[in-house]
């Protein structure tokens, strides 16, 4: 009896962890919940599977679906109801016990819990709440938990879920309402944005209440994130980046994740699987642009426009912007303000701060910039030190472009040639 149960549980684990691999919305939590005597786990620092926490440590979690039995028929999804594949579902008790067993063996430091929609959004959310309640209350688990909020669920249930999880996420899935209506007839844009707004407001209200009392409950203290599928529909990079910028601004998201479309289901509405190459390079360029939005104070309309709606596969977005704006360069490293330094390819947030600090002592020269973390093989084309460019450089745009593309070539070698034409 016990042996049969173990085999059945392992079968479920195999099916439901494999089904969860298509969800890319994992991120470190940035949370600070210390271990406590008589309790399990901590989030100091905590994070998600195969990512890095604030101190550079790689952290892991159990990434699993509660069930892959779904009442929806989204064309791009491997778990859609019309797809013929093995189905399974954990009970809340099974999932909680499995998580604790993995934690006690030091395999994981937290849980990433998602689910297909079983029966209805409310029913599925209730099962997730029950599983997390067992973990938090019965087992005293204080590790990191990232849970997927189900669009269409009752707001009261989403609130309960947020009180148990550290981070919530609602996948926007597709970049436009038209594509969502075409490929996901059971979902609506409003149903997706409604819980996003609730999570934003709940986190804000919880933070205000905890300022009054440290015993006030915390609602999704690590915020929220989302995921978009790239390449399944015809939206441009400009459209995707404008949507991303709006999500950060309106819903205060911590991260937007981009997932290159993988042909896991056959549909006439999707790219044909034969000869299809997932747009991994395009996904990479969007992540680079996302970084520029969040940390370098760029806007979506600066990086792309109607004449250039997609990123150049041969250059990273920052270099592309620099080549299109020769009037901004060269930047004098000894006098330029912090914002101008951030616009220079090869200068990051850390190196820009170091430059501002170091030049207070004396003038900077090219030989000293490398020690400050500047990537000179890129920055040298866009900088002057004491009014002079790096020796032996030609300032012509064509020459700069040829050199920058040559530098990118080793990185592009990991992608298939067909992928470079997906733009």
C-alpha positions, -999 to +999 in steps of 0.1 A: +000+000+000+027+024+010+049+014-019+020+019-044+013+054-029+050+064-033+050+053-069+018+072-076+032+103-059+064+102-079+044+099-111+025+130-102+058+148-094+073+139-127+042+150-147+036+183-128+072+195-125+077+188-163+045+208-170+058+237-149+090+242-169+073+265-194+067+292-168+096+316-167+084+340-141+109+331-114+129+358-096+147+363-063+124+377-037+146+403-020+128+394+012+143+394+047+125+369+069+149+354+095+147+318+107+129+313+140+132+286+166+106+258+160+099+270+124+112+258+091+131+278+065+140+315+060+142+340+033+176+356+042+182+360+013+157+340-006+148+335-042+137+312-069+151+282-088+183+288-107+185+325-101+208+346-079+200+363-046+212+397-034+245+383-022+252+364-054+241+330-041+223+306-064+191+295-048+166+268-057+129+260-052+105+233-061+088+245-092+056+226-097+019+228-108-008+219-084-025+202-114-023+202-152-060+194-156-074+225-172-108+237-182-094+262-206-083+256-242-055+282-248-039+272-282-003+278-272-005+259-239+007+223-234-019+218-207-050+229-228-080+207-223-080+194-259-044+182-257-039+145-252-013+141-224-010+124-190-030+144-163-023+146-126-032+166-095-017+169-060-039+171-030-030+201-008-016+177+018+005+159-007+020+191-020+028+204+014+044+172+025+064+169-007+077+205-002+088+198+033+105+165+024+125+184-003+134+212+021+145+188+049+169+171+024+183+205+015+172+202-021+152+235-021+148+268-003+113+276-014+083+268-035+071+281-069+035+271-072+014+275-103-016+256-116-038+249-145-074+259-139-092+229-124-131+233-126-129+271-120-105+299-109-122+299-075-119+262-069-082+261-080-073+291-058-090+275-028-068+244-033-037+265-035-047+284-004-052+251+014-018+238+004+000+270+015-020+271+048-007+236+057+028+247+049+027+280+068+005+270+097+009+233+103+046+230+093+056+265+103+074+269+070+090+304+066+108+299+033+101+318+001+068+310-017+059+324-051+023+316-061+004+322-093-028+341-089-056+328-111-073+354-133-111+354-126-108+342-090-128+360-063-108+390-049-112+377-014-094+344-024-066+363-041-062+383-009-059+351+012-034+338-013-013+370-010-012+367+028+004+332+025+028+339-004+058+362-006+053+370-043+023+367-066+023+368-103-004+370-130+007+359-165-004+384-191+006+356-216+002+375-249+011+411-258-022+423-273-059+419-266-065+407-302-040+379-298-054+369-264-089+367-278-078+347-308-056+321-289-072+322-254-110+324-259-117+316-222-095+345-210-100+383-211-076+412-207-098+427-179-097+394-160-059+395-161-054+431-152-080+430-123-059+409-100-027+429-110-044+460-097-056+442-065-021+429-058-006+464-063-032+480-040-030+452-014+008+455-012+006+492-007-021+490+019-002+462+038+030+483+038+011+513+053-005+491+080+029+476+090+042+511+095+016+515+122+020+480+136+048+455+129+023+427+137+000+436+108-003+409+082+019+411+051+004+409+017+027+397-011+057+416+004+080+408-025+055+423-050+044+408-083+057+398-117+043+386-150+053+367-182+048+373-219+051+348-247+073+361-275+071+349-311+037+332-311+019+363-324+029+391-347+034+420-322+066+441-327+093+446-301+081+482-298+046+471-289+059+446-263+083+472-248+055+499-245+033+473-228+062+464-204+068+501-196+031+506-188+030+475-166+059+488-145+044+522-142+008+513-136+010+481-116+044+485-099+057+451-112+090+439-100+098+420-132+084+413-166+096+379-180+098+371-217+094+335-228+104+326-264+075+306-278+081+268-279+058+248-303+043+225-276+009+223-293-002+221-329-026+248-340-033+266-374-032+298-354+004+293-343+037+291-362+042+257-378+064+234-357+083+221-388+116+240-391+106+265-364+134+280-343+123+296-310+133+333-310+158+331-282+179+360-295+148+382-297+140+372-261+176+381-251+173+415-267+140+422-249+156+413-216+185+438-223+160+465-232+140+457-201+171+463-180+175+497-197+140+506-188+144+497-151+179+508-143+192+532-171+162+556-173+155+549-210+119+549-223+104+525-248+100+552-274+136+561-272+148+526-279+124+519-308+100+538-330+077+533-359+106+533-384+126+508-363+099+487-345+122+457-338+156+454-323+187+449-344+198+412-338+235+422-344+237+448-316+225+452-281+198+479-276+221+504-259+246+503-288+218+506-313+205+537-296+239+552-294+246+548-331+212+564-340+220+594-318+255+607-329+245+642-317+247+629-281+283+618-284+312+619-275+306+622-238+333+639-218+339+615-189+353+642-165+323+666-168+292+646-179+265+641-153+254+607-141+225+604-164+247+611-195+272+585-184+245+558-182+238+564-219+273+554-229+276+517-241+301+499-219+292+520-188+269+504-163+252+517-131+281+507-109+309+521-131+290+554-136+288+559-099+325+550-096+333+576-123+314+604-105+332+596-072+367+591-087+368+623-108+364+644-076+400+635-068+415+642-102+409+640-140+403+605-154+420+590-184+413+559-205+438+537-186+420+544-154+385+537-167+390+500-170+399+498-134+365+514-126+347+486-144+341+504-178+340+480-208+364+500-229+360+479-261+325+495-264+328+527-245+360+540-262+339+549-293+316+572-274+339+588-248+365+615-245+389+620-216+401+656-211+387+663-246+405+635-264+393+603-279+411+570-274+442+570-296+439+555-331+401+555-333+381+567-363+349+585-354+330+575-385+298+557-378+304+529-403+337+521-387+322+521-352+293+499-364+317+473-380+338+471-348+307+467-325+292+440-347+325+422-347+325+423-309+290+409-307+298+380-332+311+355-306+279+360-285+257+355-315+274+323-324+253+304-299+221+311-319+211+293-351+215+314-383+177+311-389+171+329-356+189+360-368+162+365-395+133+363-371+132+401-369 
